[in-house]
Amino acid sequence: MIVVINDTLGAYGGTHTLTLRICQWLVKNGYQSVVFCEHDGNEEMKYSLESNNTKIFCFDTENRKKAAEIIQSLGKDQLKVINYMWDKYLDMERLKYERKLSFDNILYCVHYGTFMKGVTYPGVIKRIVRRQFLGVFRKMNRNYALVMMDEDTTEKTSNWFGENCSPNTPFVRIPMLCDELAEKESVISKGYQGNIVMSAARAEFPYKGYQIGLIREFAKIKKAKSDARLVMVSGGEVEDIKTIKAEIEKLPEDIRNAVEYHDWMNYDRLKKYMEECKVFVGMGTAVLEAALKYKPSIPVLYNTYEALASNLLSELPESVVAAKDCKDLATNLILKVFSWDETKYREEAYKSFEAVKNCYDIDKNLKLLLAVKPKSRKSVLTIAEIVFIYALRFIGRIKHAKEKMFDISQIRKEC
């Protein structure tokens, strides 16, 4: 089987590290690993993939002749394409329709806002757009071409379309490389003896606005634990990065001096920072990565400028974000971790690792993902649907939307 990840190789984010893990596992287990992308500006990512014997094809999806030639050269009969974004899935379906191709095309939904097309439009137009996309969604789902990451993405999708996903729609947790650290005792000991609260996330507000809340709350943490330090790693939107730095500058000098900010960094270097921290605060795959470094990890709520958290990841590993009705500050859990004695800290460190391994182990979850088989390999789209979808996308470009039909501030209201 030839497995294609159809995404992008731009700035680092959760889907990029996911792609790296998947491709590493594929090659290790005898599959041919391929990446399709429109942009390949991330040289570190390219190097990592190519060093792992993963082929990269960078092309404009509007150039369907070239795309078809690439797919034909790979051997469409044994091809399985995995997309994280609906736009990417639809591009492949359009390609199949127009070039009369047949291959497995799957949407792996790893973001709760994946299907919220037309969300920036006024009420009546938004309802029309949603109704049109609902028809395509139903056909994709009935074709067994949809895989959900977790219960949260399923719930948000059901709420958006006003109907439940098929009971046959599978869950596949985010695949994680859950290898035990040879030096785990040293890492745990270093964490216990240390004083670092860490966060690592893209600057993407308000979706990951908890970073602002964590900076503001650090004054309370510092007051309770005078030797505490805050290490923040971020990158992404220029204006949002400026907001983070401005928030740090607002802190009193003695507290500000205990805050260490880094732009986004090499992935291996990032993991080393995780090994140094005492407790990790974040969301998504970042909290999973930290837990795999034997760190007590605290998932926070998205779409808020407060750092809100209801539990440690080890207590509810199925959810990489806090409950939507959460009102508690992450500060309470952070200080709880600081209060543990060494025996308790070691126990919780192991719990963090085991919770993630049991739920997200890549061997189990990637086998489930690769086992997903659409009923038909032909396109689910009609010519009328293609015209509508791509006319809407063209309008979105004219409007200079931040992303194609995807405005996170509007999605916040919908959720």
N, C-alpha and C positions, 0 to 999 in steps of 0.2 A: 504494500500500500504506500502511496505517496501522499503525505499530509502537508497541506498548504495552510499557513497562517496568513490571512489577508488582513493586514492592518497598516501601520505606518512606522517608520523608523525616525521619528522626530525626537523632541525632547523627552527625557526619561519620565516614566510614569508607571502606574501599576500594570498596565497591559504590556508594557515593554519587558518588564521583569518576568511577567507571566509567559510571554513568548520565548524568552531565553530558557526558562525552565522546561517548557514543553519541548522545544527543539533539542535540548540536551538529552531529555528522556527518550525522544523518538530515535535519535541516532544511536544511543546506547542500546536500545531494544530492537535495532535492525530495520527501522523504517527509514524511508527517504524523507528528509526534512527540507521544506521549501518555504520561503517568505515572499509574498507579494506586497509591494508598497508603492505609493505615489511619491513619497518623500523619503530620502535616505540620508538626512543630514547628521544623524547620530553616528559618528565615526566609531566610537567605543562599542556601540551596539553592533554595528556592521562587523567589526573585527571579532567580537565574541562569537557571533553567529557563524562567520566564515571559518573561524578556527575550529568550530564544532562541526564542520562539513555540512553546513546548511547553505543551500543555494538561495541567492537573493535576486529577485527580478523586480526592478524599479521601472514602472511605466505609468503613463497617464491612462486612467480608466476610460476616458473618452476615446482613446485609441483602441477601439474594440478589435480591429484587425490584428494589431500586434498582440493584444491579450489572447485572442483566439489561437494565434500561432504558438505562443508560449505554452498554452494548455495542451495543444495538439502535440507539441514536442515532448511534453512530460508524459503523455499517455493518459488521456481523459478517462479511459475505462477503469483505471485503478486509482483515480484521484478523489481525495476528500478535502474539501475546502472548509476551513473553520474561520468564521468572522466574529469579531466582538461587537461590531457596530451594524445597525440596520442598513445604513447607507451602503456599507461594503457588501452586505448580503444581497441587497437589491441590485447593486452593480453586477454581481455574478449572475443573478437571475436574468437580468436584461441581456447580458452577454450570451447566456444559453439560448434565450429566445431568438435573438437576432442572428446568431451564428449557427443555430441548430445544433448546439452541443448538449451533451448529457453527462453530468457528473454529480457526485454528492456535494451538496452545499448546505452548510449548517450555520445557524446563528447561535452562538454561545453568549447569552445575555449576562454581562458582568457589571452592569450599571442600571440602577433603578430608573433612569430617565431615557433608556434606550429607545422606547417607542413613542415618546412624546413629540411627535412631529406637528408643526404648525402651532406650537404652544405660544408663540409671540404674537399671533394674529388676534384681531377682535373676536368677540364671542361667536357670532353667526358663522364667520369664515372658519374659525377654529373648529366648530362642530362639524362643518362640511368636510374639512381636511381629515378630522379624526374618523369620520364615518367612512371616508374613502380608504384610509389606511387600515381600518378595521377589517375590511374585506380581504385585503392582502394578508393581514396578520392571521386571519382564520385559515386561509388556504395554506400558509406556511406551517401553522400549527397542526393542521389535519394531515399534512404531509410528513409529520414527525421530523421536522427540520429545526425545531426549536429546543434549546436546552437552557434551563434557568440555573443561575448560580446559587440561589437560596430562596427562602420564604419571603424575604423582604422585596426582592425584585419581582417575584410573582405577585405579591399583594399590590405593589405600586402599578404594575402593568394591568392587573384586573381592575383596579380603581379607575385608571385612565380610560380604558375601553368600555367600562361599565358591564363587563361580563367576566366570568371566571375563565382562567386558562383551562385547557383540557386536563382531566385527571391523569392522562397519559403523558403529559409533559414532564420529562425527567428533571431532577435536580442533579447537578454535578458540582460539588464544592470546588473552590479554587485549588488546583493541584499545586502542592508545595513539596519541595525536596526536603524530606524530614530525616536527614542524616544526623546521627548523634555526634556531638563534638568530642574529639579525643581528649581535649583539655577542658571538658565541661566543669570539673570541680574547681579548676582555677578561675574560670569565667564566673561561676556562681560566687566564689569567695570574693572576687574583685567587685562584683556587683554589690554584695552585702557591705563590704567595707567602704564602698564609694558613696557619692552624694549627688549623682547626676540624674536629673529628670530630663528625658530626651523625647523629642518629637521629630519626625521626618515626613514631609508631605509637600505636594505641589502647592504653590500659592494660587489658589483657585477659589475666589470668594464670590458668594457667601458659602458655597458648598463645603469648603474646608476652613471656614472662618473660626473654628475652634482654636486655631493657632493664636489669634488675637486674644481670645479668652484666656488661654494658658499664660500668655505674657502678663496679662493683667493680674491673674491669680498668683503669679509667682511671688509677688510681694508678700502675700499671706504665708506662702510656703516658706519663704526666706525668714519671715518673722518667727515661725515655729521651729525651723531648722536652720540655724544661722550659717551653717557651712554648705547648704544646698546650692547647687548650680543648675542652670538650665541650658541645655544644648539644643539648638534648633537648626535643622537642615531643611532648606526650602529652595524652590526654583519654579519658574513658570511665567505667569503674567507679570510684566514689568511693573504695572501700577500696583498690583497686589503685593509684590515684593517690597515696593516703597512703603506700603501701608504697614507691613511687618516691621521694617526698620524704624519707621516713625514711631510705632508703638513702643518699641524697645527704648528709643530715645526719651520717651515721656517718663520712664521710670526714674526714681531717685538714684543718684549716682552710685551709692553703695550697692543697690540692688542691680542696677544696670551693669556694673562691673562683674556680676556673677552670671551674666547671660552671654552665651557664646553663639553667634550666628554664623552659619556656613551656607554658601550657595550650593546648589545640587552637586553631588560629587560622584566619583567612581563608585560603582556598586560594591566592590570588594572593600573599599575604604569605608563606605557607609556601614557595612556589616561589622567592621572593626569598632566603629563608634558604638554600635549597639551592644557589643560585648563589654564595653566600658561602663555602660549606664547601670543605674540601680533600678529604675522603673521607666517604662516606655508608655507614652500617651499618644494615641493616634486613631486611625481608622483604616479599614480595608486591609490589603495585603501587608502593609507596614507593621501592623500589630501582630500578624502571623509570623513575619520574619523575626521580629524581636522575641517573640515567645520561643521560637526555635533556637534562639541564642540563650535560652534559659532565663529570660527576663519576665518578671511580673508585668503584664501588659494590660492597659486600660483602654477599651474602645470608647470613643466619644460620639456624640451626636453630630450629624451633619446639618448644614443649612442654618447655622446659628453662630453668632460671634461670642458665645460663651463656651467654655470647656465643660460640658455636661457629661456625666458618666454614672451608670447605675451598678456596674459590676466589673469584676476582673474577667478577662477573656477566659481564663480557666474555668470559671463558673458557668459560662454560657458560650462555648466555643463556636456554636453554629452561627452566631451573629458577630460580625466584625464592626458593627456600629452599636451605639447605645439605643435603648428602646425609645421610640418616638415621643412617649409621654414622660421621659426622664426630666427631672427638675433638679437633680443633685449635682453639685459641683465636683469635678474630678479631683479637686484639691483634697477632699475628704479621703478618697482612696489612696492618693499619693502619700498623704501623711500616715495613713494606715500601714502602707508598705515600709515607710521609714521607721515605724514603731516596732516592727518585728525583730525578734532576736534571731541569732544566726540559724538555729535549728528550724524555726518557722520559715525564714527566708529561703533556706535550701529546699524545704518541702514544697513551698509554693513555686519555686523555680522549676522543679521537676514536674509539677502539675501543669505548668504552662506548656512545657515541651510536649508532654504526653497528650494533653488535650488537643493540640494542633495535629500531632501525628495521627491520632485516632480518627480525626475528622477530615483532614485535608491531605493525607498521604498521596503523593503523586502516582504511585503504582496503582492504587485502587481507583483513584478518580480519573486518571487519563484512560485507563482501560474502559471505564464506563462511558467516557466521552467518545472514544473511538468506536465503541459498539453501537452508537446512535446511527441508524440507517434510515434515511428518508424513503418513503414508499415509492416515490417516483424520482428519477434523476433528471427529468425534464423541468423546464421553467414553470413556475406557478403563476407567472404574470401573463396578462393579456396586453395587446397593443394599447388599448385604452388606458390601462393602469400605468403602463410605461410612459405614455404621453403626460398623464396627470402628475406622476411622481417627479419627472424630470423638468416639467414646466414649473412646478412648485420649487424645486431646487434652484432653478434659474432665477426665480423671483427672490429667493432667499439671498442669492449672491448679490443681486442688485441692491437689496436692502443692507448689504454689508453686515449680515448677521455674524455674530461672534463665531458661531459654528452653524452648519447647515440646519436651519429650523430648530436650533437647540439653544435655548437661553436658560441657564441654570436658575436665574433669579425668578423667572416665570414658573419654572418647574417646582420651585419651592412652594409657590402658592397652590399649585395643583395637588401637592402632596400633603 
